[in-house]
Amino acid sequence: MTAIPQTAPGKLISAASEQVRVSVLCNKIQADVVLPLDVPIAALTPKLVKLTLDDADAQSGASDDPFANEAKHNVWVLSRFDDSTPLSPAGTLRDADITEGTLLRLTARRALTPPTLHDDVVDAAARLNKSGHPAWDAAAARWMTFLGVHLASAVWVYFLLADVFAANRAAMVGLSLAVASVLTGAATLAHRSYQQPDAATALGWAVLPIAAAVAWVGLHGLGGYGWAAGCAVMVALSVMLLRIIGTGHWGYLAVGTAFGLTGISVTTWTAGLRADLAGAGLASVATLGCLAVHKLDVRRSRVHASRHHSASDDVTIPPGAEHIWADLRAATLTRSAIYTGLAVSAGLGTLAVLGSTAALRWPALIFALSCAAALGLYSRRPVTAEEKSGLVIPAAAVAVLSCSQAHAASPPMPLIAWLVLLTTTMVVVLIGLNTPARKLRAWPKTVSAYLTYLITAALIPLAIWVVGGYERLGIR
């Protein structure tokens, strides 16, 4: 009879490895982490890299393209802070005598790798171009494509307006209309079928300069009413493109606003109004109209809410965060487009005032510079960069064009124009420097607020001065 000996009670051992708290320094990031002692360092290194790298380095190093990081043959090694010798990847922290509170350094070293062999020349060129120019990615290629489309549109405008092709202008008009139709169809397909709003916007906006050139070629021979008809055609085309394509409303709204106001001014001029009076009226109305843009309720949420309520009266689904953000973004772009259209119209009005006489007069120059200053000061009210740029860029263009015309006038207008440009440049530089002293931040806001009030109040009297209203009243 065999006796089975009783087994002695065994000691329970935890499956989890012992841990130690260390500090890991990588670039300018220091992280205090708890690491297991008995896990190979090669398994810990990738986790430490993800943990200690900042977001910029992580995003620049990560890419979905397998060829993007081919030239970056870097190997991350772990070492002590006071010793550059890397720890063995096959070993553990216990083998390296890492104790509590040890400071470690995580560095990237260049690995010795053999040259890559490619199957053919095309594959080699693609890989080397990707590795040698990491900034060239899909987004950069798209922007270059959009730029090429607009350059091609500018070439068609040159073909239509240049006297070199005057003999074949009818054929050029037909080809331009065909190109515009193709661009419109491609933009509609890109947005409606492939959900690519950026491509649809670029293709749709490229139609506008071609259409404007075609309208000029066909209607400029009819005089002022032909120009007004061309402006009406551009307004109708902007509305039609927005309805057909369904995206890119910033460009269509800005173009429609500018051509609409300009068409009204051209119509009044053709009806018998003086050029300086029509231009001063356009510039004054457009400039002062910028004050009312921020009060416009351009949000689409109420329209969408009413549609949903009419469709289902019993169930109301609240809009999500993405829908609210899209509405806010659309409202910002709408205000920016209106600002841009009004500012461009004001610039065209000031150019009409400046060119109404053979010799530049002081009232015209002062009025033009006042409109430019008003547009620049009105940019303090908007918050977003899109709205500010819609006012600042046309204001700078009006100021530069006014001063350039003053350089050819009689003295002392050239000197005054030079001083205005110099002062404007210094103000822009001071604003760009953004002095950190708090005492210097209060007085520019106060001064600009007073200047905005004074220029706004003086704009109508200056317009009356330009058109000679005070002389007719006997005031000199």
C-alpha atoms as one frame of an Amber mdcrd trajectory, in Angstrom:
protein
   0.000   0.000   0.000   1.495   3.232  -1.137   1.087   6.353   0.947   0.740
   9.707  -0.801   2.569  12.408   1.137   0.573  15.513   2.028   1.648  18.548
   0.053   3.029  21.405   2.058   1.218  24.754   1.768   2.930  26.866  -0.946
   3.738  30.579  -0.896   1.530  32.798  -3.088   3.502  34.891  -5.567   1.881
  37.865  -7.326   1.887  37.788 -11.125   2.446  41.556 -11.257   6.029  42.703
 -11.474   7.587  44.928  -8.842   7.491  48.604  -9.751   9.768  51.569  -9.252
   9.125  55.312  -9.609  11.571  57.082 -11.924  11.786  60.371 -13.854  12.208
  60.289 -17.637  13.589  63.331 -19.484  12.946  63.600 -23.244  13.724  66.853
 -25.073  12.160  69.464 -22.776   9.572  67.170 -21.208  10.105  65.463 -17.855
   7.643  62.800 -16.765   7.455  61.020 -13.422   6.290  57.480 -14.105   6.045
  54.130 -12.346   7.680  51.323 -14.331   7.886  47.568 -13.733  11.321  46.258
 -12.833  11.134  42.933 -14.647   9.855  44.039 -18.077  12.437  44.353 -20.876
  13.501  47.903 -21.637  12.740  47.347 -25.328   9.061  46.925 -24.412   9.039
  50.029 -22.200  10.699  52.387 -24.684   7.747  52.846 -27.135   5.406  53.651
 -24.258   7.858  56.181 -22.861   8.243  57.811 -26.281   4.484  58.301 -26.606
   4.277  59.588 -23.061   7.107  62.093 -23.103   6.976  63.451 -26.631   4.955
  66.648 -26.948   2.042  66.884 -29.376   3.985  68.712 -32.080   6.732  66.112
 -32.244   4.225  63.275 -32.094   2.165  64.709 -34.948   5.201  65.436 -37.073
   6.543  61.956 -36.535   3.281  60.113 -37.152   1.881  59.723 -40.626  -0.451
  57.358 -42.401   1.838  57.326 -45.428   4.335  54.452 -45.172   6.886  56.519
 -47.140   6.626  59.646 -45.002   9.154  58.626 -42.350  11.392  56.427 -44.467
  14.393  58.742 -44.091  13.884  59.111 -40.326  15.822  56.019 -39.207  15.958
  57.004 -35.548  16.244  54.603 -32.636  15.119  55.668 -29.178  17.444  54.588
 -26.380  17.122  54.852 -22.615  20.098  55.833 -20.487  20.942  57.323 -17.139
  20.953  61.107 -16.947  24.612  61.307 -15.935  25.792  58.576 -18.302  25.440
  58.519 -22.086  25.787  54.739 -22.289  22.384  53.322 -23.293  20.768  50.643
 -21.213  20.570  47.228 -22.810  17.207  46.822 -24.612  17.155  43.118 -23.776
  17.700  43.754 -20.077  15.326  44.987 -17.416  15.424  47.885 -15.007  16.373
  45.459 -12.245  19.346  44.254 -14.270  20.442  47.872 -14.758  20.224  48.556
 -10.994  17.552  51.238 -11.437  16.303  52.314  -8.023  13.584  54.595  -6.719
  13.926  58.212  -7.915  16.476  57.552 -10.673  16.557  60.165 -13.446  16.632
  58.606 -16.921  17.148  60.216 -20.314  15.299  59.188 -23.496  17.147  60.192
 -26.663  16.860  59.509 -30.378  19.950  58.259 -32.160  20.600  57.849 -35.834
  20.593  54.193 -36.826  22.939  52.713 -39.380  20.647  51.363 -42.082  21.459
  50.067 -45.538  20.259  52.070 -48.542  16.739  51.327 -49.692  16.413  49.383
 -52.921  13.520  50.423 -55.157  11.690  48.456 -57.792  11.668  51.186 -60.437
  12.453  54.846 -61.018   8.907  56.052 -60.364   8.774  54.330 -56.985  12.195
  55.704 -56.051  11.254  59.260 -57.043   8.034  59.092 -55.046   9.731  57.804
 -51.918  12.724  60.138 -52.083  10.522  63.176 -52.755   8.359  62.279 -49.777
  11.296  61.764 -47.442  13.284  64.750 -48.691  10.333  67.148 -48.548   8.209
  66.130 -45.551   6.112  69.331 -45.806   4.792  68.192 -49.182   1.745  66.159
 -48.251  -1.788  65.690 -49.494  -2.967  69.029 -48.101  -0.127  70.912 -49.813
  -0.889  69.149 -53.081  -4.544  70.161 -52.827  -3.659  73.809 -52.210  -1.278
  73.799 -55.159  -4.053  72.340 -57.299  -6.443  75.074 -56.197  -3.810  77.691
 -56.989  -3.313  76.177 -60.430  -7.056  76.315 -61.106  -7.197  80.014 -60.258
  -4.089  80.737 -62.321  -5.766  79.017 -65.261  -8.824  81.194 -64.658  -6.593
  84.287 -64.729  -5.119  83.099 -68.037  -8.607  82.888 -69.534  -9.321  86.417
 -68.316  -6.159  87.578 -70.089  -7.234  85.818 -73.278 -10.574  87.621 -73.155
  -9.307  91.120 -72.397  -5.994  91.269 -74.273  -5.975  93.073 -77.609  -3.735
  90.370 -79.074  -6.712  87.998 -79.307  -9.211  90.644 -80.464  -9.616  88.966
 -83.866 -10.689  85.680 -82.234 -12.630  87.192 -79.341 -15.905  85.479 -80.258
 -14.230  82.073 -80.180 -12.539  82.972 -76.890 -15.896  83.905 -75.387 -17.369
  80.569 -76.449 -14.444  78.607 -75.054 -14.559  80.613 -71.824 -18.236  79.831
 -71.377 -17.474  76.151 -71.934 -14.672  76.257 -69.354 -16.949  78.024 -66.867
 -19.614  75.365 -67.407 -17.097  72.572 -66.851 -15.842  74.213 -63.653 -19.396
  74.624 -62.392 -20.220  70.985 -63.116 -17.019  69.774 -61.476 -17.667  71.914
 -58.393 -21.220  70.616 -58.102 -20.043  67.027 -58.465 -17.271  67.534 -55.902
 -19.690  68.803 -53.274 -22.894  66.923 -54.008 -21.419  63.506 -54.791 -17.961
  63.338 -53.191 -18.500  65.645 -50.179 -15.390  67.719 -50.924 -16.444  71.289
 -50.027 -12.945  72.770 -50.322 -12.494  71.512 -53.877 -16.011  72.646 -54.800
 -15.312  76.091 -53.358 -12.077  76.506 -55.299 -13.633  75.374 -58.571 -16.743
  77.507 -58.088 -14.812  80.675 -57.241 -12.694  80.209 -60.377 -15.858  80.735
 -62.448 -16.380  84.296 -61.148 -13.426  86.079 -62.855 -14.131  84.296 -66.143
 -17.791  85.318 -65.971 -16.856  88.917 -65.130 -14.511  89.079 -68.133 -17.166
  87.611 -70.435 -19.729  90.132 -69.163 -17.274  92.987 -69.747 -16.510  91.858
 -73.298 -20.175  91.505 -74.168 -21.629  94.568 -72.431 -18.967  97.269 -72.081
 -19.762  98.637 -75.534 -23.265  99.621 -74.379 -21.993 102.320 -72.024 -23.099
 102.852 -68.449 -26.269 100.794 -68.744 -24.208  97.925 -70.129 -21.923  98.128
 -67.093 -24.938  98.150 -64.788 -26.347  95.140 -66.641 -23.006  93.372 -66.206
 -23.152  94.018 -62.455 -26.678  92.595 -62.362 -25.498  89.527 -64.278 -22.712
  88.950 -61.745 -25.144  89.244 -58.835 -27.513  86.743 -60.462 -24.617  84.420
 -61.302 -23.367  84.494 -57.703 -26.800  83.504 -56.414 -27.122  80.773 -59.045
 -23.694  79.286 -58.314 -24.416  79.232 -54.599 -27.704  77.432 -55.203 -26.231
  74.931 -57.642 -22.940  74.126 -55.914 -24.185  74.549 -52.346 -20.933  75.663
 -50.708 -18.424  78.524 -50.766 -20.957  81.191 -49.831 -18.237  83.629 -48.677
 -17.000  84.359 -52.199 -20.442  84.512 -53.786 -21.833  86.802 -51.087 -18.826
  89.135 -51.222 -18.952  89.347 -55.024 -22.720  89.816 -55.015 -22.550  92.609
 -52.437 -19.765  94.468 -54.247 -21.334  94.171 -57.697 -24.803  95.007 -56.377
 -23.772  98.290 -54.746 -21.488  99.182 -57.648 -24.273  98.491 -60.140 -26.617
 100.860 -58.305 -23.964 103.587 -58.329 -23.233 103.039 -62.033 -26.947 103.236
 -62.796 -27.268 106.597 -61.032 -24.186 107.884 -62.859 -25.591 106.765 -66.209
 -28.895 108.466 -65.388 -27.116 111.833 -65.206 -25.544 112.058 -61.758 -22.004
 113.414 -61.597 -19.199 110.891 -61.182 -17.892 112.469 -57.976 -21.385 112.567
 -56.487 -22.085 108.918 -57.382 -18.668 107.826 -56.092 -18.950 109.811 -52.854
 -22.412 108.405 -52.229 -21.222 104.836 -52.836 -18.169 105.253 -50.605 -20.143
 106.892 -47.786 -22.990 104.370 -47.804 -20.657 101.375 -48.018 -18.325 102.661
 -45.298 -21.090 103.549 -42.867 -22.864 100.302 -43.700 -20.018  98.394 -42.068
 -21.270  99.664 -38.697 -24.501  97.701 -39.052 -23.031  94.344 -40.073 -22.418
  93.099 -36.535 -26.091  93.669 -35.709 -27.290  91.375 -38.477 -28.645  88.009
 -37.335 -27.071  85.720 -39.916 -27.380  82.486 -37.953 -29.075  79.562 -39.664
 -30.126  77.771 -36.493 -33.530  79.434 -36.352 -34.270  78.480 -39.949 -33.245
  74.880 -39.348 -35.261  74.785 -36.130 -38.389  76.026 -37.859 -37.972  73.430
 -40.614 -37.544  70.601 -38.125 -40.539  71.824 -36.149 -42.756  71.932 -39.206
 -41.629  68.471 -40.290 -42.268  66.806 -36.928 -44.330  68.731 -34.401 -44.282
  66.096 -31.698 -40.535  65.359 -31.547 -37.894  68.091 -31.349 -34.273  66.989
 -31.698 -31.848  69.524 -30.208 -28.878  70.388 -32.420 -25.560  68.840 -31.570
 -22.266  70.572 -30.888 -21.014  70.046 -34.438 -24.181  71.589 -35.867 -23.891
  74.611 -33.573 -20.219  75.056 -34.448 -21.021  74.842 -38.173 -23.702  77.518
 -37.765 -21.307  79.813 -35.909 -18.637  79.291 -38.544 -21.123  80.022 -41.332
 -22.274  83.183 -39.548 -18.672  84.360 -39.207 -17.991  83.807 -42.902 -21.238
  85.560 -43.815 -20.315  88.671 -41.841 -16.814  88.566 -43.301 -18.245  88.397
 -46.825 -20.530  91.370 -46.193 -17.627  93.336 -44.709 -15.501  92.513 -47.741
 -18.210  93.474 -50.230 -18.912  96.776 -48.486 -15.215  97.632 -48.151 -14.515
  96.854 -51.814 -17.506  98.984 -52.827 -16.199 101.834 -50.677 -12.818 101.513
 -52.364 -14.384 101.681 -55.822 -16.328 104.770 -54.753 -13.183 106.524 -53.549
 -11.411 105.663 -56.809 -14.303 107.249 -58.709 -13.946 110.382 -56.587 -10.175
 110.517 -57.101 -10.503 110.094 -60.865 -13.426 112.479 -61.354 -11.113 115.425
 -62.078  -7.972 115.765 -64.165  -5.947 117.167 -61.260  -6.230 115.657 -57.806
  -7.835 118.010 -55.310  -7.448 118.184 -51.549 -11.100 117.335 -50.752 -10.901
 114.134 -52.806  -7.636 113.035 -51.171  -8.834 113.780 -47.637 -12.130 111.991
 -48.270 -10.378 108.899 -49.657  -7.949 108.728 -46.736 -10.829 109.229 -44.294
 -12.711 106.289 -45.818  -9.581 104.142 -45.563  -9.036 105.184 -41.942 -12.691
 104.509 -41.097 -12.539 101.008 -42.592  -9.329 100.304 -40.693 -10.766 101.545
 -37.398 -13.994  99.610 -37.884 -11.927  96.414 -37.872 -11.580  96.818 -34.080
 -15.181  95.743 -33.574 -15.087  92.231 -35.144 -13.506  89.415 -33.178 -12.499
  86.823 -35.760  -9.600  87.171 -38.177 -11.848  86.572 -41.194 -13.997  89.585
 -40.383 -11.018  91.799 -39.588  -9.223  90.914 -42.820 -12.357  91.767 -44.806
 -11.956  95.372 -43.632  -8.209  95.795 -43.166  -7.068  94.590 -46.591  -9.405
  96.877 -48.619  -8.599  99.770 -46.272  -4.870  99.318 -46.864  -5.454  99.084
 -50.620  -7.487 102.326 -50.635  -4.801 104.134 -48.631  -1.981 102.952 -50.898
  -3.856 103.816 -54.110  -4.807 107.251 -52.785  -1.235 108.048 -51.791   0.092
 106.752 -55.118  -2.162 109.168 -56.984  -1.112 111.974 -54.650   2.550 111.445
 -55.580   1.795 112.697 -59.095  -0.102 115.778 -57.858   1.205 119.244 -57.101
   3.170 119.924 -53.887   2.739 119.500 -50.968   0.469 116.513 -51.696   3.365
 114.085 -52.325   4.909 114.982 -48.965   1.598 114.542 -47.159   1.057 111.187
 -48.870   4.529 110.031 -47.853   3.912 111.079 -44.236   0.570 109.255 -44.216
   2.167 106.036 -45.454   5.017 106.367 -42.959   2.631 106.984 -40.059   0.425
 104.076 -41.074   3.425 101.764 -41.293   4.634 102.799 -37.838   1.193 102.253
 -36.322   0.948  98.801 -37.875   4.414  97.902 -36.577   3.540  99.070 -33.065
   0.347  97.055 -33.095   2.246  94.016 -34.332   4.886  94.304 -31.631   2.175
  94.179 -28.927   4.194  95.780 -26.144   3.719  93.742 -22.965   3.585  96.778
 -20.664   0.055  97.112 -19.377   0.193 100.902 -19.201   0.643 101.068 -22.975
  -2.392  98.935 -23.707  -5.122 101.279 -22.482  -4.396 104.513 -24.306  -4.329
 103.090 -27.877  -7.837 101.706 -27.375  -9.053 105.047 -26.059  -7.437 106.987
 -28.888  -8.789 104.627 -31.538 -12.283 104.856 -30.031 -12.194 108.666 -30.215
 -10.802 108.554 -33.758 -13.562 106.163 -34.818 -16.182 108.522 -33.448 -14.623
 111.598 -35.099 -14.116 109.999 -38.525 -17.617 108.528 -38.531 -19.101 111.912
 -37.669 -16.958 113.697 -40.285 -17.566 111.288 -43.165 -20.820 112.847 -44.404
 -19.511 116.456 -44.126 -16.400 115.399 -46.056 -18.570 113.837 -48.761 -20.514
 117.099 -49.054 -17.204 118.966 -49.311 -16.025 116.666 -52.113 -19.106 117.226
 -54.283 -18.956 121.020 -53.778 -22.015 121.327 -51.581 -20.519 124.017 -49.361
 -19.584 126.171 -52.339 -23.158 126.091 -53.579 -24.305 127.191 -50.145 -21.822
 130.055 -50.192 -19.542 128.518 -47.557 -15.872 128.700 -48.490
